[in-house]
Amino acid sequence: MPPKGVRWAMKWYGDQLANNVETDLAEAWIDVGLTCEKNAKAELRKGHGVVTGTLRRSIHIEQPGYNWSGDDVTPQPGTPERGSKRIAPKRSGSKVTLLIGSGMNYAMGIEIGFGSFTGYHYLRNGWNKTKGQVLDIIKRRIQRKYGKKKK
């Protein structure tokens, strides 16, 4: 209790704290997206979905609403690497969203298959490898920013 006649004032930082948490989680979600991208690319290799490497180089993260068809190029060595970029997730309230994929016109056929080919499921497998790491990725991001607390 304050002494008689003394007034206490508190400044509310709740909104700032909530915004900081959302920003930190958005940054961590980028790390998750880039890890998923790396894992999906690792699923494609010579003899297993790779002829020129164009599909592998085309896998990247983007915000919802991205025009994937603009990424379609003729498969050949030396096509642009579209991945490894820190794309900010789309924020809607406290929800953050990122997409992973490829704009190559044949990408979905390699993912899910066609005819008697059952597909390589490179995106699905990349996510399955990543989802078990999500909490560790978030922890690493937070520890990098705030450091470990000394006891």
C-alpha positions in Angstrom: 0.0 0.0 0.0 1.3 3.5 -0.8 1.6 6.0 2.0 -1.5 8.2 2.6 -1.7 10.9 -0.1 0.7 9.2 -2.5 -0.6 8.2 -5.9 0.7 5.4 -7.9 0.7 5.5 -11.7 1.4 2.6 -14.1 2.1 3.0 -17.7 0.4 0.2 -19.8 2.8 -1.5 -22.2 0.4 -4.4 -23.1 -0.3 -3.3 -26.6 3.4 -2.7 -27.3 4.2 -6.1 -25.8 1.6 -7.9 -27.9 3.0 -6.2 -31.0 6.6 -7.2 -30.1 5.5 -10.8 -29.6 3.7 -10.9 -33.0 6.7 -9.3 -34.7 9.1 -11.9 -33.0 6.8 -14.8 -34.0 6.6 -13.4 -37.6 10.4 -13.4 -37.7 10.5 -17.0 -36.3 7.9 -18.0 -38.9 10.2 -16.8 -41.7 12.9 -19.1 -40.2 10.4 -21.9 -40.2 9.6 -21.2 -43.9 13.2 -21.1 -44.9 13.9 -24.3 -43.1 10.9 -25.9 -44.9 12.2 -24.5 -48.2 15.7 -26.0 -47.5 14.1 -29.4 -46.6 11.9 -29.4 -49.7 14.9 -28.7 -52.0 16.8 -31.5 -50.3 14.1 -33.9 -51.4 15.0 -33.3 -55.1 18.3 -34.6 -56.4 19.8 -36.2 -59.5 17.6 -39.2 -60.4 14.9 -38.1 -58.0 13.2 -35.1 -59.6 16.3 -33.2 -60.8 17.4 -33.0 -64.5 18.5 -29.3 -64.8 17.9 -28.1 -61.2 15.3 -25.5 -62.3 12.5 -26.9 -60.1 14.7 -27.1 -57.1 15.9 -23.5 -57.6 12.3 -22.4 -58.0 11.1 -23.5 -54.6 10.6 -20.5 -52.3 8.4 -18.9 -49.6 6.0 -16.1 -50.4 3.0 -14.2 -48.9 -0.6 -15.3 -49.7 -1.7 -13.6 -53.0 1.7 -14.1 -54.7 1.4 -14.7 -58.5 3.3 -18.0 -58.7 2.8 -18.3 -62.5 5.2 -15.4 -63.0 8.0 -17.7 -61.8 7.6 -20.2 -64.7 10.7 -20.4 -66.9 12.1 -22.9 -69.4 14.0 -25.6 -67.5 17.7 -25.2 -68.1 20.9 -24.9 -66.0 21.4 -21.4 -64.6 17.8 -20.4 -64.0 17.4 -18.0 -61.1 17.5 -19.1 -57.5 14.2 -17.8 -56.0 14.7 -19.1 -52.5 16.6 -18.1 -49.4 15.0 -14.7 -49.2 13.4 -13.4 -45.9 9.9 -12.8 -47.1 7.7 -11.3 -44.4 4.6 -13.3 -43.6 1.2 -11.7 -44.2 -0.1 -10.6 -40.9 -3.9 -10.5 -40.2 -4.5 -9.6 -36.6 -2.4 -12.1 -34.6 -2.2 -14.6 -37.5 0.9 -14.8 -39.6 0.9 -16.8 -42.9 3.6 -17.8 -45.4 3.3 -20.1 -48.4 5.9 -22.4 -49.9 5.9 -23.6 -53.5 7.1 -23.3 -57.0 5.6 -21.5 -60.0 7.0 -24.0 -62.5 4.1 -25.3 -64.6 5.2 -28.9 -64.0 5.9 -28.5 -60.2 2.6 -30.0 -59.0 2.9 -33.0 -61.3 6.3 -33.8 -59.7 4.8 -33.2 -56.2 1.6 -35.3 -56.5 2.4 -37.4 -59.6 0.6 -38.1 -62.9 -0.2 -41.3 -64.8 1.6 -44.2 -63.2 4.2 -41.8 -61.6 3.3 -41.4 -57.9 5.2 -38.2 -57.4 8.1 -37.2 -55.1 6.1 -35.2 -52.6 9.0 -32.9 -52.1 6.9 -30.1 -50.6 4.9 -32.4 -48.3 8.1 -34.2 -47.2 9.9 -30.9 -46.6 7.1 -29.7 -44.3 6.9 -33.1 -42.5 10.7 -32.8 -41.7 10.2 -29.1 -40.6 7.1 -29.3 -38.4 8.9 -31.2 -35.7 11.5 -28.4 -35.5 9.1 -25.5 -35.2 9.3 -25.0 -31.5 13.1 -25.2 -31.5 13.3 -22.7 -34.4 11.1 -20.3 -32.4 13.2 -20.8 -29.3 16.4 -20.1 -31.2 15.0 -16.9 -32.7 13.9 -15.7 -29.3 17.2 -16.6 -27.7 19.1 -14.8 -30.5 17.1 -11.6 -29.8 16.9 -11.6 -26.0 19.7 -13.9 -25.0 19.7 -16.5 -22.3 18.7 -15.2 -18.9 21.4 -15.5 -16.3 20.5 -17.2 -13.0 
